[in-house]
Amino acid sequence: MQQDQLRELVALHGVRYERWPEYHYVDGKKTAVGFSVELYGIRDHGEVHLSPGDRESMETFDEMRKIAESVLPREDGSTRYEVEPYDPSLYIDPRHPERAEVVLKIKIFHRLGFFHPVDESEEQHLAEMERGLEELGVRRGKY
């Protein structure tokens, strides 16, 4: 898909993103093992009201998946990416209850194993993904 088409999808769905560290306890110690990048989007600037699991939500997710796949770094063998499957749940921020959003989650982990601590490779790939999202017009944070 062309960059212009992806930018149109970003604008259509008001896509924004958040990033979070993924922690797990390894030998009793809290360890950063990866990152989660979450894309949030609505349908047609909120003119179409979404319901959990409806056709519009699924289409929004599919279009957000195209955006996500376009920014996944090329495999180098040291990092693993997982785009989680469609979840029919909608995200509603209590400060904006009129804005029901579809969520798409991308997980970034070390290729050697789930409990392997984050290293420079995962951090670089996260930064590369964020640059790609921002180039498409995806903004970070709340609306």
C-alpha positions as CSV (number, residue, x, y, z in Angstrom):
1,M,0.0,0.0,0.0
2,Q,1.3,3.5,-0.9
3,Q,2.3,6.0,1.8
4,D,-0.5,8.4,0.6
5,Q,-3.1,5.7,1.0
6,L,-1.8,4.9,4.5
7,R,-1.9,8.6,5.4
8,E,-5.5,8.7,4.3
9,L,-6.4,5.7,6.5
10,V,-4.6,7.4,9.5
11,A,-6.7,10.6,8.9
12,L,-10.0,8.7,8.3
13,H,-9.7,6.8,11.6
14,G,-8.0,9.5,13.7
15,V,-5.3,6.9,14.5
16,R,-3.1,7.6,17.5
17,Y,-0.7,5.4,19.4
18,E,0.7,4.7,22.8
19,R,3.8,2.7,23.8
20,W,4.3,0.7,27.0
21,P,7.1,-1.4,28.4
22,E,6.3,-5.1,28.9
23,Y,7.5,-6.4,32.3
24,H,7.7,-9.9,33.7
25,Y,9.2,-11.3,36.8
26,V,12.3,-13.3,36.1
27,D,13.8,-15.1,39.1
28,G,11.8,-12.8,41.4
29,K,13.0,-9.6,39.7
30,K,10.9,-7.3,37.6
31,T,12.5,-7.2,34.2
32,A,11.7,-5.3,31.0
33,V,11.3,-8.0,28.4
34,G,9.7,-6.0,25.5
35,F,7.4,-3.3,24.4
36,S,3.8,-3.0,23.4
37,V,2.7,-0.4,20.8
38,E,-1.0,0.1,20.7
39,L,-2.8,1.8,17.8
40,Y,-6.3,3.3,18.6
41,G,-8.7,4.3,15.9
42,I,-12.3,5.3,15.2
43,R,-14.5,5.0,12.2
44,D,-15.0,7.9,9.8
45,H,-14.1,10.6,12.4
46,G,-16.6,9.2,14.8
47,E,-19.6,9.7,12.3
48,V,-20.1,5.9,12.4
49,H,-20.6,4.7,16.0
50,L,-18.9,1.4,16.7
51,S,-20.3,-1.5,18.6
52,P,-18.1,-4.3,19.9
53,G,-17.5,-6.9,17.2
54,D,-19.5,-5.1,14.4
55,R,-18.5,-5.0,10.8
56,E,-17.2,-1.4,11.0
57,S,-15.0,-2.3,14.0
58,M,-13.5,-5.2,12.1
59,E,-12.9,-3.1,9.0
60,T,-11.3,-0.4,11.1
61,F,-9.0,-3.0,12.6
62,D,-8.1,-4.4,9.2
63,E,-7.2,-0.9,8.0
64,M,-5.2,-0.2,11.1
65,R,-3.3,-3.5,10.5
66,K,-2.2,-2.2,7.1
67,I,-0.7,0.8,8.9
68,A,0.9,-1.4,11.6
69,E,2.5,-3.8,9.0
70,S,3.9,-0.9,7.1
71,V,6.0,0.3,10.0
72,L,7.3,-3.1,11.2
73,P,11.1,-3.1,10.9
74,R,12.6,-5.6,8.5
75,E,13.5,-8.8,10.2
76,D,17.1,-8.9,11.4
77,G,16.9,-12.0,13.4
78,S,17.2,-10.5,16.9
79,T,13.7,-9.1,17.4
80,R,10.3,-10.7,17.2
81,Y,7.1,-8.8,16.4
82,E,3.5,-10.0,17.0
83,V,0.5,-8.2,15.8
84,E,-2.2,-9.5,18.1
85,P,-5.4,-10.8,16.5
86,Y,-8.6,-8.8,16.3
87,D,-10.3,-8.2,19.7
88,P,-13.9,-7.2,19.4
89,S,-13.7,-5.1,22.6
90,L,-13.7,-1.3,22.3
91,Y,-11.6,1.1,24.3
92,I,-13.5,4.0,25.9
93,D,-11.6,6.7,27.7
94,P,-13.8,8.0,30.6
95,R,-12.8,11.6,29.6
96,H,-14.2,11.0,26.1
97,P,-17.0,8.5,26.4
98,E,-18.4,9.3,23.0
99,R,-15.2,8.1,21.3
100,A,-15.3,4.2,21.2
101,E,-12.0,3.1,19.7
102,V,-10.7,-0.1,18.1
103,V,-7.3,-1.2,19.5
104,L,-4.6,-3.0,17.6
105,K,-1.6,-4.2,19.7
106,I,1.9,-4.9,18.5
107,K,4.3,-6.7,20.8
108,I,8.1,-6.4,20.5
109,F,10.3,-9.1,22.1
110,H,13.8,-10.4,21.9
111,R,14.1,-13.3,19.4
112,L,16.0,-15.5,21.9
113,G,13.1,-15.9,24.2
114,F,10.2,-14.2,25.9
115,F,12.0,-13.7,29.2
116,H,15.2,-12.3,27.6
117,P,15.7,-8.7,28.8
118,V,15.2,-5.8,26.4
119,D,18.4,-4.7,24.7
120,E,19.5,-2.0,22.3
121,S,18.0,-3.9,19.3
122,E,14.5,-3.8,20.7
123,E,14.9,-0.1,21.6
124,Q,16.1,0.7,18.1
125,H,13.3,-1.2,16.5
126,L,10.7,0.6,18.7
127,A,12.2,4.0,17.7
128,E,12.1,3.0,14.0
129,M,8.4,2.0,14.3
130,E,7.6,5.3,16.1
131,R,9.3,7.3,13.4
132,G,7.3,5.4,10.7
133,L,4.0,6.0,12.5
134,E,4.8,9.7,12.9
135,E,5.7,10.0,9.2
136,L,2.2,8.7,8.4
137,G,0.6,11.3,10.7
138,V,-0.1,9.0,13.6
139,R,0.1,11.1,16.8
140,R,1.3,9.7,20.1
141,G,-0.9,10.1,23.2
142,K,-4.4,11.2,23.9
143,Y,-6.6,13.1,21.5
